[in-house]
């Protein structure tokens, strides 16, 4: 029935709305929010259609469920907008991080600045053993306090247990150093003791809020929007889904009852036909006995017509040869035949209509099951996306925490180089004008190897500058790779993302115990900027380059099994283990024009690893498919990459592989993405075409 179809469609749209809301809360992508509004519009249309159809049907028994459904939906409709506003406000959505930034970071900064002032005062005092020991304790306390703050912030952002354990260890170390300092207050000056009291106040303020921070992080209210969604939106959606399911079941039961009633009527009509035929036959036999010769032939023909009707031929007729009782009987027999034929045809039409409605309802149920399976797959991908989002937040947090002290060191090294150069020049002048050193000075020079120190100190400072610059480059690459602030479409260059990803994988490209360093060949063309989601493209590059490195490692390692026997693997890798074979990865970028004269770019990543067979190539983009041992891969990397390239960027991803030779993955991306309106129009046209077919 139409009511059951509308209820099933509304139930399907309700499931989509819940999935789109959770998708927006997890990823922050505006696409999920737009899809929610489309699903909500369709749901409201189906709900209005149900109200109209049930209002016109006086025999309906779903009025109470429909009224309750309207009440629940009116309550539920306000919740998504509140969740969207809460999700867009980062600090209000994470109460623990907000409390830490408002109170905890201020206390940490005050502790660091006060401790640095104490260290400066202590450094100006005489270099006695006690003062030097106290200086070391102050420096150790400053370092452990900074690491304590970094671990606490990382745990608040990521909820990773490792950071919780690290915070506990750093807290114990800071307490131990602080106890040593406070136990030796008599060694400090009055001004330093006043600073100690000020630090104690700030430190106590920090320690007072730590239990509250940990309680919030480890509770269900870590993300306020997800908490509201799970405690308010999901229960209401479950109640509405239950009501819709009850309406569908009742309509299905009503449909089955009507179908059974129709079948019963059809059987009754058939029996009535048989009974009427036998009655007519009896009448004919009786008349035959009375008027054997006069009506024998008409009775025979009437009997034959009756037999045909019994056999199911409702087209059978008897000829009307007279106007007497025999003619009247033949006329009534023909009228009865016409009536039975019309009744039978009407019942057949009703039966066909009911069977058609039942078939259509079963088709809708199949579509709902398919939609549920698609939503389950989407949920798995959302979990993977949320993991990558948490990883990006952790990477960005670590990069931020490393950048501050490294920038401090890097900025002070030029001053240190200048001061050291001045001191070296001063020592050279002393050696020039006071060449006659005393025996004690000469012995000290020989002990510390003064000439070597004067020559090695500048080189050490230059080496430190190189190291800090390297760390800053790595931090910049980490921040470029994570791109937490770029969830929307932006203009960027592909080369920047490739370089950031390669820097992340630098340690894997180097020399390993079972192979030499991988030769990396970059053949970058003159690429224009493209519109894309930078963070998601970086994830694609990371997945593909990681798989290329795994393929090279598998081909290089003689002990690698990879789900095959040692005999087959040994034969496969025999060519790779030759002394002249070298692992190699080639990255090529270029531009080209499509058939519509639109510019697009291509990225090819080629390795000379072990290659893939036909079965692996056909299944490589399926969710959860992996050829790695258990525990080494989730099977979601290439599946997520395929959806990012094809669905999110309207590009293509192709693979060419030869067993024992290597693999080439080719990605093509349009430079300009279509607008959301154009995409919606194309999807509507494709949907209409599929319905027409």
C-alpha positions as CSV (number, residue, x, y, z in Angstrom):
1,X,0.0,0.0,0.0
2,X,1.2,3.6,-0.6
3,X,1.2,4.3,3.2
4,X,3.6,1.4,3.8
5,X,5.9,2.6,1.0
6,X,5.9,6.2,2.4
7,X,6.7,4.8,5.9
8,X,9.6,2.7,4.6
9,X,11.0,5.7,2.7
10,X,10.7,7.9,5.8
11,X,12.5,5.3,7.9
12,X,15.3,5.2,5.4
13,X,15.6,9.0,5.4
14,X,15.7,9.0,9.2
15,X,18.6,6.7,9.2
16,X,20.4,8.9,6.7
17,X,19.8,12.0,8.8
18,X,21.4,10.4,11.9
19,X,24.4,9.2,9.8
20,X,24.9,12.6,8.3
21,X,24.7,14.4,11.7
22,X,27.4,12.0,13.1
23,X,29.5,12.4,10.0
24,X,29.5,16.2,10.4
25,X,30.3,16.0,14.2
26,X,33.2,13.6,13.5
27,X,34.8,15.2,10.4
28,X,33.4,18.8,10.3
29,X,32.8,18.4,6.6
30,X,30.1,20.7,5.2
31,X,29.1,18.0,2.7
32,X,27.5,15.9,5.5
33,X,25.6,19.0,6.8
34,X,24.2,19.7,3.3
35,X,23.2,16.0,2.9
36,X,21.4,16.2,6.2
37,X,19.3,19.1,5.0
38,X,18.4,17.2,1.8
39,X,17.4,14.1,3.8
40,X,15.4,16.1,6.3
41,X,13.4,17.7,3.4
42,X,12.7,14.3,1.9
43,X,11.7,12.9,5.4
44,X,9.2,15.8,5.9
45,X,7.7,15.2,2.5
46,X,7.2,11.5,3.2
47,X,5.7,12.3,6.6
48,X,3.3,14.8,5.1
49,X,2.3,12.1,2.5
50,X,1.6,9.6,5.3
51,X,-0.6,12.1,7.1
52,X,-2.6,12.8,3.9
53,X,-3.1,9.1,3.1
54,X,-4.0,8.1,6.7
55,X,-6.4,11.1,6.9
56,X,-8.4,9.9,3.8
57,X,-8.5,6.3,5.1
58,X,-11.2,6.1,7.8
59,X,-10.4,2.5,8.6
60,X,-6.8,3.2,9.6
61,X,-5.5,2.1,13.0
62,X,-2.2,4.1,13.0
63,X,-3.5,7.4,14.2
64,X,-1.9,7.2,17.6
65,X,1.5,6.2,16.2
66,X,1.4,9.0,13.7
67,X,0.5,11.6,16.3
68,X,3.3,10.4,18.6
69,X,5.7,10.4,15.6
70,X,4.9,14.1,14.9
71,X,5.5,15.0,18.5
72,X,8.8,13.2,18.7
73,X,10.0,14.7,15.4
74,X,9.1,18.2,16.6
75,X,11.4,17.6,19.6
76,X,14.2,16.0,17.5
77,X,14.2,18.7,14.8
78,X,15.7,21.3,17.1
79,X,18.6,19.1,18.3
80,X,20.7,19.0,15.1
81,X,21.0,22.8,14.8
82,X,22.2,23.0,18.4
83,X,24.8,20.2,17.7
84,X,26.1,22.0,14.5
85,X,26.6,25.3,16.5
86,X,28.3,23.4,19.3
87,X,30.5,21.4,16.9
88,X,31.7,24.6,15.2
89,X,32.7,26.2,18.5
90,X,35.9,24.2,19.2
91,X,36.5,25.4,22.8
92,X,32.9,25.1,24.0
93,X,32.8,21.6,22.4
94,X,35.8,20.5,24.4
95,X,35.4,21.7,28.0
96,X,38.6,20.1,29.2
97,X,40.7,22.0,26.6
98,X,38.9,25.2,27.4
99,X,39.6,24.9,31.1
100,X,43.2,24.1,30.4
101,X,43.7,27.1,28.1
102,X,42.0,29.5,30.5
103,X,43.6,28.5,33.7
104,X,46.2,25.7,33.3
105,X,48.4,27.3,30.6
106,X,48.6,30.6,32.5
107,X,49.9,28.8,35.6
108,X,52.4,26.9,33.5
109,X,53.7,30.1,31.8
110,X,54.0,31.8,35.2
111,X,55.9,28.8,36.6
112,X,58.3,28.8,33.6
113,X,58.9,32.6,33.8
114,X,59.4,32.6,37.6
115,X,61.7,29.5,37.4
116,X,63.7,31.2,34.6
117,X,64.2,34.3,36.8
118,X,65.4,32.0,39.7
119,X,67.8,30.3,37.3
120,X,69.2,33.7,36.2
121,X,69.7,34.8,39.8
122,X,71.3,31.5,40.7
123,X,73.7,31.7,37.7
124,X,74.9,35.1,39.0
125,X,75.9,33.7,42.4
126,X,79.4,32.3,43.2
127,X,80.1,28.9,41.5
128,X,80.2,26.8,44.6
129,X,79.3,23.2,44.7
130,X,76.0,23.9,46.5
131,X,75.0,26.7,44.2
132,X,75.8,24.6,41.1
133,X,73.7,21.7,42.5
134,X,70.8,24.1,43.2
135,X,71.1,25.5,39.7
136,X,70.9,22.0,38.2
137,X,67.8,21.2,40.3
138,X,66.1,24.5,39.2
139,X,66.8,23.7,35.5
140,X,65.6,20.1,36.0
141,X,62.4,21.4,37.6
142,X,61.8,23.8,34.8
143,X,62.3,21.1,32.1
144,X,60.1,18.6,33.9
145,X,57.3,21.2,34.4
146,X,57.4,22.1,30.7
147,X,57.2,18.4,29.8
148,X,54.4,17.9,32.3
149,X,52.4,20.6,30.6
150,X,53.1,19.2,27.1
151,X,52.0,15.7,28.2
152,X,48.9,17.0,29.9
153,X,47.8,19.0,26.8
154,X,48.5,16.1,24.5
155,X,46.4,13.8,26.7
156,X,43.5,16.3,26.7
157,X,43.6,16.6,22.9
158,X,44.1,12.9,21.9
159,X,43.0,10.9,25.0
160,X,45.9,8.6,24.3
161,X,46.8,6.5,27.4
162,X,50.6,6.8,26.6
163,X,50.4,10.6,27.3
164,X,48.5,9.9,30.6
165,X,51.4,7.7,31.7
166,X,53.9,10.2,30.5
167,X,52.2,13.0,32.5
168,X,52.2,10.8,35.6
169,X,56.0,10.2,35.2
170,X,56.8,13.9,34.5
171,X,54.6,14.9,37.5
172,X,56.5,12.6,39.8
173,X,59.8,14.0,38.5
174,X,58.7,17.6,39.0
175,X,57.5,16.9,42.5
176,X,60.9,15.2,43.4
177,X,62.8,18.2,42.1
178,X,60.5,20.7,43.8
179,X,60.9,18.8,47.1
180,X,64.7,19.0,46.8
181,X,64.5,22.7,46.1
182,X,62.2,23.4,49.1
183,X,64.3,21.3,51.4
184,X,67.3,23.5,50.7
185,X,65.6,27.0,50.9
186,X,68.4,28.1,53.3
187,X,70.8,28.0,50.3
188,X,68.7,30.7,48.5
189,X,68.7,34.4,48.9
190,X,65.6,36.1,50.3
191,X,64.6,37.3,46.8
192,X,64.8,33.8,45.5
193,X,62.8,32.5,48.4
194,X,60.0,35.0,47.6
195,X,60.0,33.6,44.0
196,X,59.8,30.1,45.4
197,X,56.6,31.1,47.3
198,X,55.1,32.6,44.1
199,X,55.9,29.5,42.2
200,X,54.3,27.4,44.9
201,X,51.1,29.3,44.6
202,X,51.0,28.9,40.7
203,X,51.9,25.3,41.0
204,X,49.1,24.6,43.5
205,X,46.6,26.3,41.2
206,X,47.7,24.0,38.4
207,X,47.5,20.9,40.6
208,X,44.0,21.9,41.8
209,X,42.5,21.8,38.3
210,X,44.3,18.7,37.1
211,X,41.8,16.2,38.7
212,X,38.9,18.1,37.1
213,X,40.6,18.0,33.7
214,X,41.3,14.3,33.9
215,X,37.7,13.7,35.0
216,X,36.3,15.5,32.0
217,X,38.6,13.9,29.5
218,X,37.9,10.4,30.8
219,X,34.1,10.9,30.9
220,X,31.4,10.8,28.2
221,X,31.4,14.7,28.1
222,X,34.9,14.8,26.5
223,X,33.1,15.9,23.3
224,X,30.0,17.8,24.2
225,X,28.4,17.5,20.8
226,X,28.8,13.7,20.7
227,X,27.5,13.4,24.2
228,X,24.3,15.4,23.3
229,X,23.9,13.3,20.1
230,X,24.1,10.0,21.9
231,X,21.9,11.0,24.9
232,X,19.2,13.0,23.1
233,X,19.2,12.7,19.3
234,X,19.8,8.9,19.0
235,X,17.1,7.8,21.6
236,X,14.5,10.0,19.9
237,X,15.6,8.7,16.4
238,X,15.3,5.1,17.7
239,X,11.7,5.8,19.0
240,X,10.7,7.4,15.7
241,X,12.2,4.4,13.8
242,X,10.2,2.0,16.0
243,X,7.0,3.9,15.3
244,X,7.6,3.9,11.6
245,X,8.4,0.2,11.7
246,X,5.1,-0.4,13.5
247,X,3.2,1.5,10.9
248,X,4.9,-0.5,8.1
249,X,4.2,-3.8,9.8
250,X,0.5,-2.9,10.4
251,X,0.1,-1.8,6.8
252,X,1.8,-5.1,5.6
253,X,-0.5,-7.1,7.8
254,X,-3.5,-5.3,6.4
255,X,-2.3,-5.9,2.9
256,X,-1.9,-9.6,3.6
257,X,-5.4,-9.8,5.2
258,X,-7.0,-8.1,2.1
259,X,-5.1,-10.5,-0.2
260,X,-6.3,-13.5,1.8
261,X,-9.9,-12.2,1.8
262,X,-9.7,-11.8,-2.0
263,X,-8.5,-15.3,-2.4
264,X,-11.3,-16.6,-0.2
265,X,-13.8,-14.7,-2.3
266,X,-12.4,-16.1,-5.5
267,X,-12.6,-19.7,-4.1
268,X,-16.2,-19.0,-3.0
269,X,-17.1,-17.7,-6.4
270,X,-15.7,-20.8,-8.1
271,X,-17.7,-23.0,-5.8
272,X,-20.8,-21.0,-6.5
273,X,-20.1,-21.4,-10.2
274,X,-19.8,-25.2,-9.8
275,X,-22.9,-25.3,-7.6
276,X,-24.9,-23.2,-10.2
277,X,-23.7,-25.5,-12.9
278,X,-24.8,-28.6,-11.1
279,X,-28.1,-27.0,-10.4
280,X,-28.5,-26.1,-14.0
281,X,-27.5,-29.6,-15.0
282,X,-30.1,-31.1,-12.6
283,X,-32.8,-28.9,-14.0
284,X,-31.8,-29.9,-17.5
285,X,-31.9,-33.6,-16.6
286,X,-35.3,-33.3,-15.0
287,X,-36.7,-31.5,-18.1
288,X,-35.1,-34.1,-20.3
289,X,-37.1,-36.8,-18.5
290,X,-40.3,-34.8,-19.0
291,X,-39.8,-33.7,-22.6
292,X,-37.2,-36.2,-23.9
293,X,-37.7,-35.7,-27.6
294,X,-38.6,-32.0,-27.7
295,X,-35.7,-30.6,-25.7
296,X,-33.1,-33.4,-25.9
297,X,-30.7,-31.6,-28.3
298,X,-30.9,-28.2,-26.5
299,X,-30.2,-29.9,-23.2
300,X,-27.2,-31.7,-24.6
301,X,-25.8,-28.4,-25.8
302,X,-26.5,-26.8,-22.5
303,X,-24.7,-29.7,-20.8
304,X,-21.7,-29.3,-23.0
305,X,-21.6,-25.6,-22.3
306,X,-21.8,-26.4,-18.5
307,X,-18.9,-28.8,-18.9
308,X,-16.8,-26.1,-20.6
309,X,-17.5,-23.7,-17.7
310,X,-16.5,-26.3,-15.2
311,X,-13.2,-26.7,-17.1
312,X,-12.7,-22.9,-16.8
313,X,-13.9,-21.7,-20.2
314,X,-16.1,-18.8,-19.2
315,X,-16.5,-17.8,-22.9
316,X,-18.9,-20.8,-23.5
317,X,-22.4,-19.8,-24.6
318,X,-25.6,-21.8,-25.5
319,X,-27.7,-20.9,-28.5
320,X,-31.2,-19.5,-27.9
321,X,-33.4,-21.4,-30.4
322,X,-36.8,-20.7,-29.0
323,X,-38.8,-18.3,-26.9
324,X,-40.2,-21.0,-24.6
325,X,-38.9,-22.1,-21.2
326,X,-35.8,-23.8,-22.9
327,X,-35.0,-20.4,-24.6
328,X,-35.4,-18.6,-21.3
329,X,-33.2,-21.1,-19.5
330,X,-30.5,-20.7,-22.2
331,X,-30.8,-16.9,-21.9
332,X,-30.5,-17.1,-18.1
333,X,-27.6,-19.5,-18.5
334,X,-25.7,-17.1,-20.8
335,X,-26.4,-14.2,-18.4
336,X,-25.1,-16.3,-15.5
337,X,-22.0,-17.1,-17.6
338,X,-21.4,-13.4,-18.4
339,X,-21.8,-12.5,-14.7
340,X,-19.3,-15.2,-13.6
341,X,-16.9,-14.1,-16.3
342,X,-17.1,-10.4,-15.1
343,X,-16.7,-11.5,-11.5
344,X,-13.8,-13.7,-12.3
345,X,-12.0,-11.0,-14.3
346,X,-12.6,-8.4,-11.5
347,X,-11.1,-10.8,-8.9
348,X,-8.1,-11.5,-11.2
349,X,-7.5,-7.8,-11.6
350,X,-7.7,-7.2,-7.8
351,X,-5.4,-10.1,-7.2
352,X,-2.8,-8.8,-9.8
353,X,-3.0,-5.3,-8.2
354,X,-2.4,-6.8,-4.7
355,X,0.5,-8.9,-5.9
356,X,2.0,-5.9,-7.6
357,X,1.8,-3.8,-4.4
358,X,3.3,-6.7,-2.4
359,X,6.2,-7.0,-4.9
360,X,6.8,-3.2,-4.7
361,X,6.8,-3.3,-0.9
362,X,9.3,-6.2,-0.9
363,X,11.5,-4.2,-3.3
364,X,11.4,-1.2,-1.0
365,X,12.5,-3.4,1.9
366,X,15.4,-4.7,-0.1
367,X,16.4,-1.1,-0.8
368,X,16.3,-0.3,2.9
369,X,18.5,-3.3,3.7
370,X,21.0,-2.1,1.0
371,X,20.9,1.4,2.5
372,X,21.7,-0.1,5.9
373,X,24.7,-2.0,4.5
374,X,25.9,1.2,2.8
375,X,25.5,3.1,6.1
376,X,27.5,0.4,8.0
377,X,30.3,0.8,5.4
378,X,30.2,4.6,5.8
379,X,30.4,4.2,9.6
380,X,33.6,2.1,9.2
381,X,35.1,4.8,7.0
382,X,34.0,7.5,9.5
383,X,35.9,5.6,12.2
384,X,39.0,5.5,10.0
385,X,38.5,9.2,9.3
386,X,38.2,10.0,13.0
387,X,41.4,8.1,13.7
388,X,43.2,10.1,11.0
389,X,41.7,13.3,12.5
390,X,43.0,12.4,16.0
391,X,46.4,11.5,14.5
392,X,46.5,14.9,12.8
393,X,45.6,16.7,16.0
394,X,48.3,14.8,17.9
395,X,50.9,15.6,15.2
396,X,49.9,19.3,15.2
397,X,50.1,19.4,19.0
398,X,53.5,17.7,19.1
399,X,54.8,20.0,16.3
400,X,53.6,23.1,18.3
401,X,55.2,21.9,21.5
402,X,58.5,21.1,19.8
403,X,58.6,24.3,17.8
404,X,58.7,26.7,20.8
405,X,61.8,25.3,22.6
406,X,63.6,24.7,19.2
407,X,62.9,28.2,18.0
408,X,64.3,29.5,21.4
409,X,67.5,27.5,20.9
410,X,67.8,28.3,17.2
411,X,67.3,32.0,17.9
412,X,70.0,32.1,20.6
413,X,72.6,30.2,18.7
414,X,73.8,33.2,16.6
415,X,74.3,35.2,19.9
416,X,76.1,32.2,21.4
417,X,78.3,32.0,18.3
418,X,79.1,35.7,18.5
419,X,79.9,35.5,22.3
420,X,82.0,32.4,21.8
421,X,84.0,34.1,19.0
422,X,84.6,37.1,21.2
423,X,85.8,34.8,24.0
424,X,88.1,32.9,21.6
425,X,89.6,36.2,20.3
426,X,90.1,37.3,24.0
427,X,91.9,34.0,24.8
428,X,94.1,34.4,21.6
429,X,95.0,38.0,22.8
430,X,95.9,36.7,26.2
431,X,98.2,34.0,24.6
432,X,99.8,36.7,22.4
433,X,100.6,39.2,25.1
434,X,101.0,36.9,28.1
435,X,102.9,34.0,26.6
436,X,104.7,33.2,29.9
437,X,102.1,31.1,31.6
438,X,102.5,29.7,35.0
439,X,102.9,26.0,35.5
440,X,99.4,25.5,36.8
441,X,97.9,27.3,33.7
442,X,100.0,25.2,31.3
443,X,98.8,22.0,33.1
444,X,95.2,23.1,32.8
445,X,95.7,23.9,29.0
446,X,97.1,20.5,28.4
447,X,94.4,18.8,30.5
448,X,91.5,20.5,28.6
449,X,93.3,20.5,25.2
450,X,92.8,24.2,24.8
451,X,93.8,24.4,21.1
452,X,91.4,21.6,20.2
453,X,88.6,23.4,22.2
454,X,89.2,26.7,20.4
455,X,89.1,25.0,17.1
456,X,86.1,22.7,17.8
457,X,83.7,25.1,19.6
458,X,82.8,27.1,16.4
459,X,82.2,23.8,14.5
460,X,80.0,22.5,17.3
461,X,77.9,25.6,17.2
462,X,77.5,25.4,13.4
463,X,76.5,21.7,13.8
464,X,73.9,22.8,16.4
465,X,72.6,25.4,14.0
466,X,72.3,22.7,11.3
467,X,70.5,20.4,13.7
468,X,68.0,23.0,15.0
469,X,67.3,24.1,11.4
470,X,66.6,20.5,10.5
471,X,64.2,20.1,13.4
472,X,62.4,23.3,12.3
473,X,62.0,22.0,8.8
474,X,60.6,18.7,10.2
475,X,58.1,20.7,12.4
476,X,57.0,22.8,9.4
477,X,56.5,19.6,7.3
478,X,54.5,18.0,10.1
479,X,52.2,21.1,10.3
480,X,51.8,21.2,6.5
481,X,51.0,17.5,6.5
482,X,48.4,17.6,9.3
483,X,46.6,20.8,7.9
484,X,44.0,20.6,10.7
485,X,42.7,24.1,9.8
486,X,42.0,23.1,6.1
487,X,38.8,21.0,6.2
488,X,37.3,23.0,3.3
489,X,38.3,23.1,-0.4
490,X,41.4,25.4,-0.9
491,X,43.9,26.3,-3.6
492,X,47.3,24.5,-3.0
493,X,50.2,22.9,-4.9
494,X,50.6,19.1,-5.1
495,X,54.4,19.3,-4.8
496,X,54.1,20.8,-1.3
497,X,52.0,17.9,-0.1
498,X,54.3,15.3,-1.7
499,X,57.4,16.9,-0.1
500,X,55.7,17.0,3.4
501,X,54.7,13.3,3.1
502,X,58.2,12.3,1.9
503,X,59.8,14.1,4.9
504,X,57.4,12.2,7.2
505,X,58.5,8.9,5.6
506,X,62.2,9.8,5.5
507,X,63.2,7.3,8.1
508,X,61.6,4.4,6.1
509,X,63.4,5.5,2.9
510,X,66.8,5.2,4.5
511,X,69.1,2.1,4.8
512,X,67.5,-0.9,6.6
513,X,69.1,-4.1,7.9
514,X,67.7,-6.1,4.9
515,X,68.1,-3.6,2.1
516,X,70.1,-0.5,1.0
517,X,68.5,3.0,0.9
518,X,65.6,3.4,-1.5
519,X,66.5,5.6,-4.5
520,X,63.9,8.3,-4.8
521,X,63.5,9.9,-8.2
522,X,61.4,13.1,-8.4
523,X,60.2,14.2,-11.9
524,X,58.0,17.1,-11.0
525,X,56.5,19.0,-13.9
526,X,55.4,22.7,-13.9
527,X,52.1,22.2,-12.1
528,X,49.5,24.8,-11.5
529,X,47.6,25.2,-8.2
530,X,44.5,23.0,-7.8
531,X,41.4,23.2,-5.7
532,X,41.3,20.3,-3.2
533,X,41.2,19.2,0.4
534,X,44.9,19.4,1.2
535,X,44.8,17.2,4.4
536,X,42.9,14.5,2.6
537,X,45.3,14.5,-0.4
538,X,48.2,14.2,2.0
539,X,46.5,11.1,3.5
540,X,46.3,9.6,0.0
541,X,50.0,10.3,-0.7
542,X,50.9,8.8,2.7
543,X,48.9,5.6,2.0
544,X,50.2,5.0,-1.5
545,X,53.9,5.8,-0.7
546,X,53.7,3.6,2.4
547,X,52.4,0.7,0.3
548,X,55.2,1.3,-2.3
549,X,57.8,1.2,0.5
550,X,56.1,-2.0,1.9
551,X,56.3,-3.6,-1.6
552,X,60.0,-2.7,-1.9
553,X,60.7,-4.0,1.6
554,X,58.8,-7.3,0.9
555,X,60.8,-7.7,-2.4
556,X,64.1,-7.0,-0.6
557,X,63.6,-9.2,2.5
558,X,64.5,-12.8,1.9
559,X,62.4,-14.0,5.0
560,X,59.2,-12.3,3.8
561,X,56.3,-14.7,3.4
562,X,53.2,-12.5,2.9
563,X,50.6,-15.3,3.0
564,X,52.6,-17.6,0.6
565,X,54.9,-20.5,1.0
566,X,58.7,-20.0,1.4
567,X,59.3,-21.9,-1.8
568,X,57.1,-19.6,-3.9
569,X,58.4,-16.5,-2.1
570,X,62.0,-17.5,-2.6
571,X,61.5,-18.0,-6.3
572,X,59.7,-14.7,-6.6
573,X,62.4,-12.7,-4.8
574,X,65.4,-14.4,-6.4
575,X,65.8,-11.6,-9.0
576,X,65.3,-8.9,-6.3
577,X,68.1,-10.4,-4.1
578,X,70.8,-10.1,-6.8
579,X,73.7,-7.7,-5.9
580,X,72.9,-5.3,-8.8
581,X,69.2,-4.8,-7.8
582,X,68.5,-1.6,-6.0
583,X,65.1,-0.5,-4.5
584,X,63.7,2.5,-6.3
585,X,60.6,4.7,-6.2
586,X,59.8,7.2,-9.0
587,X,57.3,10.1,-8.5
588,X,56.2,11.9,-11.8
589,X,53.8,14.8,-12.0
590,X,52.4,16.4,-15.2
591,X,49.5,18.4,-16.6
592,X,47.1,17.4,-19.4
593,X,43.8,18.4,-21.1
594,X,40.6,16.4,-20.9
595,X,38.2,15.9,-23.9
596,X,36.3,19.0,-22.7
597,X,39.5,21.1,-22.8
598,X,39.7,21.3,-19.0
599,X,43.1,21.2,-17.4
600,X,44.0,18.4,-15.0
601,X,47.1,17.1,-13.3
602,X,48.4,13.6,-13.0
603,X,50.6,12.0,-10.3
604,X,52.4,8.7,-10.9
605,X,54.0,6.7,-8.1
606,X,56.1,3.8,-9.4
607,X,58.1,1.2,-7.5
608,X,60.2,-1.8,-8.5
609,X,58.8,-4.1,-5.8
610,X,57.2,-7.5,-6.1
611,X,54.1,-6.4,-8.0
612,X,50.5,-7.8,-7.7
613,X,48.5,-10.6,-9.2
614,X,45.1,-10.1,-11.0
615,X,43.0,-11.0,-7.9
616,X,44.8,-8.5,-5.7
617,X,44.4,-5.7,-8.4
618,X,40.7,-6.4,-8.6
619,X,40.2,-6.2,-4.8
620,X,42.8,-3.6,-3.8
621,X,40.2,-0.8,-3.4
622,X,37.6,-2.9,-1.5
623,X,37.1,-2.0,2.2
624,X,39.1,-4.2,4.7
625,X,41.0,-6.0,1.9
626,X,44.7,-6.5,2.8
627,X,47.5,-8.8,1.8
628,X,49.5,-8.0,4.9
629,X,49.8,-10.3,7.9
630,X,47.2,-10.0,10.8
631,X,48.0,-6.9,12.8
632,X,50.0,-5.2,10.1
633,X,47.2,-3.4,8.2
634,X,43.5,-2.5,8.4
635,X,42.7,-2.8,4.7
636,X,41.1,0.7,4.7
637,X,44.1,2.8,3.3
638,X,43.4,2.3,-0.5
639,X,39.6,2.2,0.0
640,X,39.7,5.6,1.8
641,X,42.2,6.9,-0.8
642,X,39.9,5.8,-3.7
643,X,36.9,7.6,-2.1
644,X,38.9,10.8,-1.5
645,X,40.2,10.9,-5.1
646,X,37.0,9.8,-6.9
647,X,34.1,10.9,-4.7
648,X,35.6,14.0,-3.0
649,X,37.8,15.4,-5.8
650,X,36.1,13.9,-8.9
651,X,39.4,12.4,-10.1
652,X,40.5,8.9,-11.1
653,X,43.0,6.4,-9.6
654,X,44.3,3.6,-11.7
655,X,46.8,0.8,-11.1
656,X,49.2,-1.1,-13.5
657,X,51.2,-3.9,-12.0
658,X,53.3,-6.8,-13.3
659,X,54.2,-9.7,-11.0
660,X,57.9,-9.6,-10.2
661,X,58.4,-6.2,-11.9
662,X,56.7,-3.5,-9.9
663,X,53.6,-1.4,-9.6
664,X,52.5,2.0,-10.9
665,X,49.6,4.0,-9.4
666,X,48.3,6.9,-11.4
667,X,46.1,9.7,-9.9
668,X,44.4,12.3,-12.1
669,X,42.8,15.4,-10.5
670,X,40.9,18.3,-12.1
671,X,42.5,21.7,-11.4
672,X,39.1,23.3,-10.8
673,X,36.4,21.5,-8.8
674,X,32.7,21.7,-9.9
675,X,30.4,23.7,-7.6
676,X,28.0,21.9,-5.2
677,X,25.0,23.0,-7.3
678,X,26.5,21.5,-10.5
679,X,27.3,18.2,-8.7
680,X,23.8,18.0,-7.3
681,X,22.3,18.6,-10.8
682,X,24.4,15.9,-12.3
683,X,23.5,13.5,-9.5
684,X,19.8,14.3,-10.1
685,X,20.2,13.6,-13.9
686,X,22.0,10.3,-13.2
687,X,19.3,9.3,-10.7
688,X,16.5,10.1,-13.2
689,X,18.2,8.1,-16.0
690,X,18.6,5.1,-13.7
691,X,14.9,5.3,-12.7
692,X,13.9,5.5,-16.4
693,X,16.0,2.4,-17.2
